[in-house]
Amino acid sequence: MQLNKFILLENIIKIKDKTILNYNLKELINNTTLKGIFAQELLNELENKNYSEEEINKILEIGLEALD
């Protein structure tokens, strides 16, 4: 492909998302809403070590955004 010759590794920018959520999972559990139930399920998954804390934070971010 001719396009490949124009792509150089030095011209590629990598972006890493290092933002931190402003949610406390344990506080969300106290809500008697769907968000509270969702937070409880995520905390259970974290305690059962089914997911890492980083994965739980990503799931929480996406889930809460969907629920808003």
C-alpha positions as CSV (number, residue, x, y, z in Angstrom):
1,M,0.0,0.0,0.0
2,Q,1.2,3.5,-0.8
3,L,-0.3,4.8,2.4
4,N,2.1,2.8,4.6
5,K,5.1,4.7,3.3
6,F,3.6,8.0,4.7
7,I,3.1,6.6,8.1
8,L,6.2,6.8,10.3
9,L,6.4,5.7,13.9
10,E,7.8,9.0,15.0
11,N,4.6,10.7,13.8
12,I,2.2,8.6,15.8
13,I,1.0,10.1,19.1
14,K,-0.2,7.8,21.9
15,I,-2.7,9.1,24.3
16,K,-3.2,7.6,27.7
17,D,-6.2,8.4,29.8
18,K,-5.0,8.9,33.4
19,T,-8.1,10.6,34.7
20,I,-9.5,9.4,38.1
21,L,-13.2,8.9,38.8
22,N,-14.7,11.2,41.3
23,Y,-17.0,8.4,42.6
24,N,-16.6,6.4,45.8
25,L,-17.9,2.9,45.2
26,K,-18.7,2.3,48.9
27,E,-20.7,5.6,49.1
28,L,-22.7,4.7,45.9
29,I,-23.8,1.5,47.5
30,N,-25.9,3.5,50.0
31,N,-28.0,4.9,47.2
32,T,-31.4,3.1,46.8
33,T,-31.3,3.6,43.0
34,L,-30.1,1.5,40.1
35,K,-26.7,3.2,40.5
36,G,-26.5,1.8,44.1
37,I,-27.4,-1.7,42.9
38,F,-24.8,-1.4,40.1
39,A,-22.2,-0.3,42.6
40,Q,-23.0,-3.2,45.0
41,E,-22.6,-5.7,42.1
42,L,-19.2,-4.1,41.2
43,L,-18.0,-4.2,44.8
44,N,-19.0,-7.9,45.0
45,E,-17.0,-8.6,41.8
46,L,-14.0,-6.7,43.2
47,E,-14.2,-8.6,46.5
48,N,-14.4,-11.9,44.6
49,K,-11.4,-10.9,42.6
50,N,-13.2,-11.4,39.4
51,Y,-11.8,-8.1,38.1
52,S,-8.9,-5.8,39.0
53,E,-9.6,-2.5,40.6
54,E,-8.6,-0.8,37.3
55,E,-11.2,-2.8,35.4
56,I,-13.9,-2.1,38.0
57,N,-13.2,1.6,37.7
58,K,-13.6,1.4,33.9
59,I,-16.8,-0.6,34.2
60,L,-18.1,1.9,36.8
61,E,-17.3,4.9,34.6
62,I,-19.1,3.4,31.6
63,G,-22.0,2.1,33.6
64,L,-22.6,5.3,35.5
65,E,-22.4,7.3,32.2
66,A,-25.0,5.0,30.7
67,L,-27.3,5.4,33.7
68,D,-27.2,9.2,33.6
